Amino acid sequence: MKQAIPNKLVWGPQDLKNIFLVIVGATLTAMGIRFFVEAMQLLPSGFNGMSWLIVRVAKEFFNVSLSFSIIYFTLNVIPAIFVYKHIGRKFTILSLVHVSLVSILTTVLPVVHVTDDILLVCIFGGLFAASGTLASLKANASAGGTDFIAIYFSNKLNRPIWNYILAFNGGVLLISGLLFGIEAALYSIVYQFTSTQLINVFHDRYRLTALHIITKYPDEVSKNILSNVRRGVTAIDAIGKYSGSKQTLLYLVVSSQEADMLIKTVRKVDPLVFISETKTNRVYGNFYQQPFE
């Protein structure tokens, strides 16, 4: 279902928090590049990796010096225009703020040699990269590049596709490895795997949860749910076989972000409510996903 993007952008207090998160995310991303990737000459992936590959090929094979920052920014333009039209304008603007800051900071920040242990570099470099991306995702933005693609298809399919992006990044790294050294490429895949799996674990926008709610107050609980989230609720008559009392089973599927909030509010309405929470891999049909602005 195509998302409706409002005609006029309205910026409010929440956007100040989001801008701050984007600045933090861009700083962490740039630190990861300068302190770990470049310090130990790891091969970056995604549009970072493509930019690096273009710069390195131009220098090694054609003796031409190109600016990483300019190429990195340029590669983000086409997907940025696409997501601006199909995902959200505010999302795109904040994402480009992240991209711009990374371009600036990777030029300004010094290369810092943190450790000689390559595995520690892969792990903590991946941690910095994931933290930078997660901060921007928390701000309803992205780190740009292949994240634009990941967010578009995650939104379209209503499930995370970060592992597909990992496969693409692995391909970029293998090409780089064949040209400039396979050992660095293999360590870089470890770095990228660490980053991607951390994002998979902590980014819960597209993780779905089925809630089974057993209550004696179905009308009150349903009203509470519908006032808090845009979800349908199915009610089924039930009987507690131990007590013999009449109950109602309410069933709904929500995002993992919504689940914790709903459980808290429902328990305030009915302190004796029984709730089971089940991970749901996919849903088919009309499932509403809060659009990006």
KOLVOVO-120793 format. One record per atom (N, C-alpha, C): x, y, z. Coordinates in pm, whole numbers, plus 32768, in hexadecimal, padded with zeros to 4 digits. Example, Ala and Ser with C-alpha at 12.3 -4.5 7.8 and 13.67 -1.06 7.14 Angstrom:
! KOLVOVO-120793
85277DC7830C84CE7E3E830C85287EB6830C85057F1F82C485577F9682CA850A80038313
END
This chain:
! KOLVOVO-120793
80547F8980008000800080008058807D8000804280D77FA38093814F7F9A806F81AE800A80D581E8804980BE824280B8809882CC8084803D830B80CC8018839480AC807883F280F480BD844680A8811B84A480E380D9852C80EB80D185698162808D85E7817180CC8654811C807886B680F080A6872080988105878180DD80EF8799815D813D87FC81A5818887BC8219820887D98221825787A6829082468800830A822E87C2837C8222880C83F9828F87DA845782E3883584848350881184DE832B8839856B833887DB85C8831387F48653838387D186B3836587D4873683CA87B7879C840B872C878C83BC86C8876283F38642874F8460864186E58451869A868284B5869F8617853C86D18648853C872686B085BB875286EA860586DC872785B98685876B85F4860B87A2862885B2873285DB85A886C58605855586548684858B8613868C861086058704864D85CB877E86308623876A863986A687D8861A87038805858886F287A4852C86E687C6849F86D488118488865187EA84D085E9882E84C4856888BF84F5857388D3856385BA895B859785CF89B08532861A897684F7868389BD849086D089DC84188676897883EE8627898B837B85CE89F78393856789F8840A852B8A5D842B84C68AE8842F85058AF18464857E8B72846B85C48BA883DF85E08B518386860F8B7B82FD862B8BA582B585AB8B5B82CC853F8B7E828E84BF8C0782BD84908C1D834084968C9D8378846A8D10834784C28CF9833F85458D60830C85A08D81827B857F8D1A822C85608D3081A1853B8D88819584BF8D7081EE845E8DBE81EC83E38E4F821483FD8E62828384458EEA82BA84588F3B826D84C18EF8823F852C8F4181FF85998F57816985838F03812C85308F0C809B85218F238071848F8EC6809A84378ED0806F83AC8F5080A0836B8F67812483718FDC815B832E905D8144837D90528146840190CA81338454910980AA843C90B58044842890E97FBC841190DA7F91837F90B87FF3832A90AB7FDC829A90497F6B827A8FDB7F6882C78F6C7F0F82A28F287F4782278EDD7EF281E58E947F1D816E8E047F3D81968DD77FB981868D4D7FDA81A78CEE7F9C81428C6D7F9881658C0A7F58810E8B9E7FBB80E88B397F8A809E8ACB7FE080768AFB8051801E8AB980C5802A8AE481397FDC8B6A816F800E8B85815B80908C0B817A80C38C73812880768C5680A4806C8CB2804A80288CBF80677F948C4F80867F548C5380A87EC68CA381277EB08C90818A7F098CDD82077EFE8D7281EB7F0F8D91819D7F768E1E817A7F908E59812E7F1A8E0B80D17EE18E3B80807E718E5880D77DF88DFF81367DDD8E1481917D6B8E9281E57D7F8EA2821B7DF98F18826D7E188F98821A7E0A8F9581A07E3F900C814A7E3E902E811D7DB08FCA80F57D628FE280CB7CD8901A813F7C868FDF81B67C99900E822C7C5090A1824A7C7090C4823A7CEF914D82587D1991AF81ED7CED918B816D7D0191E780FF7CE691FB80E47C51918D80EE7C04919380C47B78919C81397B16916F81B07B41916E82227AE591BC829A7B1A91F2828B7B94923F82F77BD391F1837A7BD99170836D7BF8911883E27C0590E783E97C9490F6845D7CD390C984707D5D903B84A77D5F8FE1845E7D9F8F5684897DAC8F33849C7E3F8ED084F17E588EA3850B7EE18E3C84A37F0C8E5C845A7F778DFD83F97FAE8D7A843D7FD38D8184B080158D0A84F480478CAC851B7FD68CE4854F7F698C90857A7EF88C4D85017EB78C9884967EA28C5F841E7E638BF583E07EBD8C1383D87F3E8BB4839E7F9E8B3183EC7F9E8B3B84707F9D8AC284C37F9C8A7784B27F188ABF84AE7EA88A8084A27E258A34841F7E168A6D83B17E478A2C832F7E3B89A783287E86899483827EE6891983827F3488A783D07EF188C7841C7E89886484777E4F87EF842B7E10880C83C67DBB87A0837F7D74874183387DD3877282E37E30871382A77E8F86CF830D7EE88712837E7F0386D383E67F55865A84217F0E8667843A7E8D85F5846E7E40858384097E3F85A683897E33854083207E3084F483187EB4853C83137F2584F783077FA684AF83887FCA84DF83F97F97849984797FAC840A84707F7683FC842D7F04837884217EC6832583B17F02836683447F2D831C82CC7F53831982AD7FE8837382E58036837782CA80C5834C83438116839283B18108836F8429815383D88494814283AA8511814184078580812A845B859D81A5841C859C821A846785B6829484CE854782AD84A584CB829185008459829B857A846F82438563849C81C885D084AF816A862B8522819485EE858F81C1863D860481EB869985DF82608660859B82C586B085748339871D8510831286FD84B782B487618456828687D4849C823F87B3850181EE881C854B81A8886F85A08207883285CC82768880860F82DE88E985AE831488BF8532832D891D84CA835B898D84B782F5896884A7827689CB8490820D8A2C8506820389F6858082068A4985F881FA8AAC8603826E8A7A85E982E78AD185F1835C8B40858883578B1D850F832A8B8384A6831D8BEE84D282B88BC1850D82488C1F853D81E28C7E85A5821B8C488600826D8C9A866A82A88CF7863183138CBE85DF836C8D0B85AE83DE8D7A854D83B58D6484FF834B8DCE84A4831F8E4284F282E08E29856F82BC8E9485C5828B8EDC860B82FD8E8F863083658EC5867F83D48F098629843E8ECA85B884628EFE856584CF8F84852584A88FE0851B8507905F84D884EA904D844084EA90A783FB84A790AB836984B090EF8345853490A782FA858890DA82D6860C90F0824086119167821886369188818986429162815A86CE90F6810F86DA90C180E7875D91048069879191138005873D914C7F85876791867F3C86EE91E47EE18708921D7E8F869E91D17E0B868A91747DEF86E391277D7386DB90B87D83867290C77D3F8602906A7D5185938FDD7D2385B48FD07CBA86078F4A7C8B862C8F037CF086858F4E7D2F86E18F127D9987338EE67E0E86DD8F347E2D86788F107E98861B8E8E7E7585D38E827DF885A58E087DCD85608D8E7DD685BA8D9E7DAC86378D2D7DAA86948D057E3786BD8D667E8686EB8D457F0C871C8D2C7F6E86AA8D6D7F5986398D4B7FA885C38CBD7F8E85978C957F0E85988C0A7EEB85788BA97F2585DC8BD27F2B865B8B7E7F6686C38B687FFB86AA8BD2804386858BC580D186668B6B80E685EC8B80809585858B3080A2850B8A9D808785278A81801C857289F67FFB859389B7806585EB8A028099864C89CD80FF86A689AA817E865889FF81A285F889E2821785A689648206855489558190851888DD817484C98861816F8521886B812C859387F8811E85ED87CA81A58624882881FF864088038284867087B082CE860887D882C4858A878B83068520870682BF85068704823B850E868681F384FF86248218856E8659822B85E786058255865885C882DE863E860E832F85EF85DE83B685CE858583B685528556833F85278508833384AC85558369843485D583488432862C836A83C2867C82ED83A286E882FD8357873F828C833987CD82BF832688288262831288B3828782F988CE829B82648863829D8213887282B2818488A88237813C88C8824980BE890381DC807188AA8162806788E280ED80878894807280808825806E80EA883180C2815187C480CA81B38745810081748753815B811386DE818A80C886958113808986E380BC804C86AA80468009866B7FE9807086B17FD480DF867D7F7B814885F97FAE818085F1802F819C8577806881D58505806281708521807C80F084B78078808B84797FED808384CD7F86807784977EFE8068845F7EC880EC84997EF0815C845F7EC881DD83D47F0281EC83C47F7F81C283417FC081C882DE7F7C8169830E7F5880F382B77F1B808E828F7E8D80B682EE7E4080EB82D67DB4810F82AA7DA3819F82B77E0E81ED82927E0C827B82E37DA682CB83617D9B82AA83BD7D4582F5844B7D7482DB84A77D5D833885317D8B832685797D3F82B985CD7D85826E861A7D43820386B07D5F821486DA7D7A828E87667D9E82A587C67D308279879E7CB2828287F87C46825A880E7C4481C387AB7C74817687BF7C7F80E588267CED80C7881D7D59811588807DC48106890B7D90812A89117D3A819189907CFC81B789CA7CAD814289747C6380FB89A27C15808889DB7C70801B89947CE0800189C67D417F9E8A4D7D7A7FC98A547DA180488AD17DD9807C8B437D7380748B217CF480908B857C8B80848BBB7C817FF78B637C937F948B8E7C917F098BEE7D027EE88BCD7D7A7F1A8C267DEE7F058CAF7DD37F448CAC7D997FBC8D297D7D80038D7D7D147FBB8D3C7CAE7F858D867C467F3D8DC97C7D7EC08D827CD77E7A8DBF7D177E048E397D687E2E8E287DB47E9B8E997E027ECF8F0C7DA67EF78EE87D337F348F4E7CD57F5F8F9B7C997EEC8F557C787E818F987C3E7E0C8FFB7CA17DCF8FDA7D227DDA90317D897DA090A27DB37DFC90867DB87E7F90E67DF77EDB910E7DA17F5390E77D227F5491127CCC7FC2909C7C89800690987C057FFF90247BBB8030901D7BB980C890907BBE810C908E7BB7819F90437C2E81DB90617CA581A9901C7D1C81D98F867D1381BD8F637CDA81498ED67CCD81258E8E7C6E81848ECE7C0081A88E8F7B9F82028E7B7BDA828D8EDF7C2282BF8ECE7C66833F8E607CD083368E577D1082C38DF07D7782B08D647D3B82B18D577CC0827F8CD67C7C82838CAF7C5E83138D127C3B83678CF77C2883F68CC57CAA84338D087D1884118CDF7D9E843F8C4F7DBC84148C317DA283958BAC7DBF83608B437D64839F8B657CE683B48B097C8783F38AE67CB684808B4B7CE284CB8B347D1485538AD37D8985518AEA7DE784F88A957E5D84EE8A057E3884C989F67DE4846389717DBF843289217D74849B89617D1784E089177CC8854388EE7D1D85BB893F7D7E85E189177DD9864C889E7E2B8623889B7E5785A688267EA1857487AC7E46857387BD7DCA8546874E7D69854687147D5685D1876B7D528636873F7D3886BF86F47DB086F987287E2886E386F47E9C872B86907EF186DC868A7EE1865986287F2E860B85A77EDE8601853E7F0D864484C57EBB8651844C7EF3860784607F5385AE83ED7F8E856883A07F25851883E57EC684DC83A37E65848483947DDC84C583B07DD1854683977D54858D83097D5785C182BF7CEC85A782317CE685C982187C89863E81B47CAB868B81907C5E870180F97C46870280D17BC8871780437BA7872880227BA787BD7FB97BED87E27F8D7BF3886E7F0A7BA6887D7F067B4988DB7E8B7B0389017E667B35898C7DF77B7A89947DCF7BBC8A117D4D7B7D8A437D507B428AB87CD87B058AF47CA97B5F8B657C2C7B8F8B5A7BFA7BF28BB97B637BE38BCE7B357C148C407AA57C1B8C5B7A6C7CA28C307AC17CFA8C037A957D808BDD7ABF7D9F8B4D7A887D558AEE7AB57D648A637A9A7DEE8A287A287E298A4A7A077EAC8A107A697F178A3F7A857F178AC17ADF7F7B8AF97B6E7F688AC37B9A7EEA8ABE7C217ECE8A8E7C2D7EF089F97BC97ECA89AA7BCB7EE9891B7BCE7F7F89027B7F7FC7894F7B7C805989427C05809489607C46805E89C67CCC808C89E97D2F807189797D287FF9893F7D837FD588D27D6E8031885A7CF0804288327CD1809087BB7CF1812487CC7CF3815288487D1581DF88607DAC81F6885E7DF9818B88687E8B8198886E7ED1817187ED7E9A811387A27EDA80E687267E7180D486B97EA080DE863E7E4780CB85CB7E4C803785A27E067FE585EF7E067F5485D87D787F1D85E47D5E7EB3859A7CE07E6B85AB7CEB7E08861D7C7C7DEF865F7C777D9186CE7C087D2B86B37C287CAB86C07BC57C4086AF7B9F7C0987387B1C7C0287537AEA7BD187D47AAC7B4687C27AD27AEA881A7A9E7A6188177A6C7A3D88A279F07A0B88AA79BA79E0892C7A097967895E7A26796689DF7A7578F98A197A4478DB8AA67A6778658AD57A43783B8B5D7AC2780A8BA37ADC783D8C197B4B780B8C697B2777838CA27B69771A8C777B4276928C9F7B6076768D337BC076BB8D6B7BDD76A68DF97B7276E98E507B5177668E307AF077B18E817A6177A38E4E7A53777F8DCE79CF77778D92799477FF8D7179E278698D7D79AF78F18D6579B779158CD1795A79678CA4795A79968C1A79C57A028C087A0F79F58B9E7A7A7A548B7F7A6F7A7A8AEB7ABF7AD98AC37ACA7AFC8A367B5E7AFC8A0F7B7A7ABB899F7C027ABB896A7C0B7B2788FE7C637B8689137C7C7BEF88B17D007BD1886B7CFD7BD587E67D757BB587987D987C2B873F7E177C4F873C7E457CB786E07EDA7CA886C77F077CE086577F967CE086357FC57D71863580337D89867B806A7E10868581007E0A8669813C7E7E865B81CE7E82865282087E6C86DD82857E4186E182C57E2A876382D07EAB87B382DB7F1C876C82E07F9E87AF825E7FB987F981EF7F8D87BE816C7FA887FB81497F45886981817ECD886281587E6288BD816C7E86895081E27EB5897481FF7ED58A0081A27F418A34818D7FA789E1813480148A0A80A67FE38A1F80747F8F89C47FEB7F5D89D07FD97F048A4B803A7EAF8A6480307E568AD880247EA88B5880717F138B63806A7F688BDA7FE27FAB8BE87FAF7FE28B7A7F2F802A8B837EBA7FCB8B997EBE7F558B5A7E527EF38B6C7E4E7EC28BFD7EC17EAE8C397EC57E7F8CC47E927EE98D257E957F658CFD7E597FCD8D517DC17FC78D4B7D8C7FA48CD57CFB7F968CC67CC97F1A8D0E7D107EAA8CFD7CE97E2C8D3E7D647DEE8D807D797E078E017DEF7DD38E477DF77D3A8E477D857CF58E327D847C628E347D8A7C268DA87DA37C788D457DA87C498CBB7E197BE38CA97E037B828C4D7E697B208C2A7E947B3C8B9B7F167B518B867F497B768B017FBC7B1A8ADB7FB47AE38A6380277A9A8A2C805B7AE689B380DD7AE689A481207B33893B816F7AD288E481547AD3886181937A73880681D27ABC8790824E7A98877082907AD286FC82497AA6867D82317B03862281F07AE685A2824F7B088531826A7AA784DB82CA7ABE846F82907B15840082157AF783D681D77B44836A81417B4C837F81057BB2834480737BB9833E804C7BD282AC7FD97BA082877FA47BB682017F1D7BFB82107F087C5F81BF7E8C7CAB81CB7EA97D3C81EC7E467D7F82207E507E0F82377E8B7E2A82C17F0F7E3582C67F527E5583457F8D7EE183397F627F3983907F8C7FC5838880167FD883C7806D801C837F80F0804183B480F880D983B681148110842B811E81A18438818281D783D281568230837681B1825E830E821982C08343828782C882FC82E98331831782B283B582E282DA8421832182B084A482EE830C84D1827E
END
